[in-house]
Amino acid sequence: MGTSHGAGSRLGRAAHDLFFRNVHNRHLIYNTCWEDPRIDRELLALDGSSRVVMVTSAGCNALDYLLDSPATIHAVDVNPRQNALLQLKLALFRLGGFDDLYAMFGKGSHDGYARVYAAARPHLDAPSAAFWDRRIGYFDRHRGRPSFYYHGTAGTAAWLFTRVLLRRPALRAGLLDLMDADSLCEQQAIYTRIEPLIWGGLISWLVRQPWVMSLLGVPRSQLQLIRDGYPGGLASYLADKLRHVATEVMTRDNYFWRVYLTGSYASGCCPEYLRAEHFDRLADRVDRVRTHTTTVSDFLRRNPGTYSHFVLLDHQDWLVRHDRPALEEEWELLLANSRPGSRILMRSAAQDASFLPEFARRSLRFFPEWAAALHRRDRVGTYGSVHLAEVL
């Protein structure tokens, strides 16, 4: 009986991994970045001499970092669709029309999307153009889902969650009130009222489903880090993280949660790259951003140099469980292509950085108090930890 259960568990894990790989190999995952660049820029301290290597994700944060005028930003992602998304944003800056940029990526739809895309397409590389030729209808509000932010796999999960959450009038009103609250005290009162409604039967069931987590870009390795390291496991982790965001961080400018709740940003609650006052400055700098469809390790092998900043997001959570040699190789390349003082920023579902190779930790200086203090102000609030390291 124990053997049968073990075999079933192994089959379940294998099925989860297979589904996750299929999702990530075939689809746009992230339609917006899920890391707060406000704290990133404080930790990174970019300037005109900075040479940045970062994981692309949805490209929002590459544009945010560009406000600090680094010399170059290399946006690296193994998923070509993520680079296609950043390339489309860069193309809209090159076209020079803020209204078109804001309609597509601020409101999530544009009645003239086909016209805008026809003008933007010559600025895309061939793989990006091929992707958008098939998917530019994501910006058509009349085609099924009303917003770009409800497309891609994370967007599909957001669409599913919001359809469940917003069908209850009391919860819908409470969530919208929460986003517009004027103080933490008001937020705390609202959330106390609606928290039992959020964690109803269907939502509680959905967050336990591996396929839902895969759509959100969460691999089994990250789920296991949470189950192994967080008191109460995944359910407690999610409940505590949501409570923290709702009651301890101001929501009026929390564009991360607003966009998935409403399908759009607001003019006063949006990423910095979507603010009109930054448009001309960013348009002048977009040629400093270059996309690379490959792994971080392969990029560094092909483009050796001395880089001042690395932004790794949370991809090492996957490596630590599935490919330890690749994790060690990546750290060897990171250290070989840095200098004393180079900064490395990473996030994790784990509560600490003990998963890093020992030789890497010996070569780095960490700033745990500083990073932890900023982590508490993070508007996303879903990661277990944030780590800033400086190369010795």
Protein Blocks (a to p, Z undefined) as FASTA:
>chain_A
ZZmmmmmmmmmmmmmmmmmmmmmmmccfblcdcbdfklmmmmnopafkbccdddfklomm
mmmmmmnopabdcdddfblklmmmmmmmmmmmmnopaklmmmmmmnopafklmmmmmmmm
mmpcfklmmmmmmmmmmmmmkgopacfklgcjklmmmmmmmmmmmmpmklmmmmmmmmmp
cbfklmmmmmmmmmmmmmmmklmmmmmpmklmmmnopafklmmmmmmmpghijmlmmmmm
mmmmmmmccfklmmklmmmmnopacfklccfklpfklmmmmmmmmmmpccddddfklmmm
mmgcddfbdcekjmlmmmmmmommlmmmmmmmmmmmgcehiacddddfbfbfklpcfklm
mmpccdfklmmmmmmmpmnlpafbdcddddZZ
